[in-house]
Amino acid sequence: MQGFNYAQLRQAMQDWPVLASAGYLNNINRLIYLAEIRLDQDLDMEPFDPTDQVVIATNATTVAKPPGSQSITFTTLLAAGAVSGTLTGNWAGATGQYAVTFPDNELVAMTLTNGAATSTFSPALASTQTATFAQVSSQFITERNLWVVYSGAQYPLVKRSLAFVKMYQAAAGQPKYYCELNANFWQFAPAADANATAIVRHYIQRQISIVASGNSFYGDNFGQLLFCAALMEGEQFLKADDRYADMKSKYYSELLPQARDDAKMAMKSGVPTPLQPASGPSSPPLMPQNQQAQG
């Protein structure tokens, strides 16, 4: 499949409509981001999903989820054309680029630095903002499963309802069940005893957006699929364009089945994780060029 970096993908989307509305052009970043979410759902990338451990204390009954979306606030309203802003407080997260959405639904790639209040982003804002807050998108989607480390061995936790877990009355010991507690925590039962030392989290994480990184796993390896999905997301802005049906058919009947096969090959061949941006202008393709051309 043809690969795209961010600049190439954005230009291709600008060039595709016969007559592009201002709404379409102003929302291209958001359409790309929605397309990436579509690919997250349509491609089963479980072998690439991260797994980590969270240490728990004796008598603990909750474990934190990976960081979710969070709000940031600027010291002043940002004007059209702005490419930087100052936060009201220092950024507490990791230094890096994030996909950030403003109240008017503009989506930008923003660089935030741990311990600093400065931020820079691209592209420039298309309109003056009416509010001082913005939303940093979450990379965490949902868990695959949770395990408890008990006496050095790992045991799976069974997911049940919140009511079941809260009513499960048992002495502290090996946790057996867990549930959704809120946006930031899971709850488990029974409470952990001294032999329960950690919870292993295996979860689905959205890959770093091509909007933020410039290159991405999807863009490098499934560029046509990403482009087609972005055009599908933009259908509401492209009135009476008969090519929409053709792109939708191509996505589901041709590109997606091929991408699923290529993804399986990637999982077996040690292709770098899609959860990190490409290290250079283009990652190696999943298949030899002569095979890609046949797709």
Summary of the structure (lengths in Angstrom):
residues: 295
radius of gyration: 21.9
end to end distance: 6.5
largest distance: 67.8
contacts: 886
relative contact order: 0.20
helix: 33%
strand: 26%
